[in-house]
């Protein structure tokens, strides 16, 4: 999904994904992601880490798959968009943050391997998650005709 505020981040999960469900039954998973910028201090010649932390939110089937597949420490690639939200704190103050709403989450294969298992699709499972506009994905991809033009 093309957006003006698209973001791609590669990092490690700082905590296990937390899966919850909204009152209407939509799955939502949240996890933390850390990315480390490493640079050498020119004066001491020591390596210094400068971590950046992000909160990531996943919805629907993506949320369920993330919660089932990932654990703290996993290195992932997150593609999504930025969203600002605000709320009232328990002491009556106001707080806000920018978080990443994930459209896609994938394991990084730079230092690890992964096994991919395709899930059965349920009616409405694709809502908001891309694919076929919320319609169930076919169990098999359409047949490919090598004589067909790609565009």
Residue pairs with C-beta under 8 A, 6 or more apart in sequence:
1 81
1 103
1 130
3 81
5 81
5 82
6 79
6 80
6 81
7 78
7 79
7 80
7 81
7 82
7 100
8 77
8 78
8 79
9 33
9 35
9 54
9 77
9 78
9 100
10 35
10 75
10 76
10 77
10 78
10 108
11 33
11 34
11 35
11 36
11 52
11 54
11 75
11 76
11 78
12 33
12 34
12 35
12 73
12 74
12 75
12 76
13 31
13 32
13 33
13 70
13 71
13 72
13 73
13 74
13 76
14 31
14 32
14 33
14 34
14 53
14 72
15 31
15 32
15 72
16 31
16 70
16 71
16 72
17 29
17 30
17 31
17 58
17 63
17 66
17 67
17 70
18 29
18 30
18 31
18 67
19 27
19 28
19 29
19 63
19 64
19 67
20 27
20 28
20 29
20 30
21 27
21 28
22 28
26 59
26 60
27 59
27 60
27 61
27 63
27 64
27 67
28 57
28 58
28 59
28 63
29 57
29 58
29 62
29 63
29 64
29 66
29 67
30 55
30 56
30 57
30 58
31 55
31 56
31 58
31 66
31 70
32 53
32 54
32 55
32 56
33 53
33 54
33 55
33 56
33 76
33 78
33 100
34 51
34 52
34 53
34 54
35 51
35 52
35 54
36 49
36 50
36 51
36 52
37 49
37 50
37 51
37 52
38 47
38 48
38 49
38 50
39 47
39 48
39 50
40 46
40 47
40 48
41 47
41 48
54 78
54 99
54 100
55 97
55 99
55 100
56 78
56 80
56 99
56 100
56 101
56 102
56 105
57 83
57 99
57 100
57 101
57 102
58 66
58 101
58 102
58 105
59 101
59 128
59 129
60 125
60 126
60 127
60 128
60 129
61 119
61 121
61 122
61 125
61 126
61 129
62 102
62 103
62 104
62 105
62 129
65 105
65 119
66 102
66 105
69 107
70 76
70 105
70 107
74 107
75 107
75 108
75 110
75 111
75 112
76 105
76 106
76 107
76 108
77 104
77 105
77 106
77 107
77 108
78 100
78 102
78 104
78 105
79 102
79 103
79 104
79 105
80 100
80 101
80 102
80 103
80 104
81 100
81 101
81 103
82 98
82 99
82 100
82 101
83 98
83 99
83 100
83 101
84 96
84 97
84 98
85 96
85 97
85 99
86 94
86 95
86 96
87 94
87 95
87 96
88 94
88 95
89 95
103 129
103 130
104 130
107 114
120 139
121 136
121 137
121 139
122 136
123 136
124 134
124 136
125 136
126 132
126 133
126 134
126 135
126 136
126 137
127 134
128 134
131 137
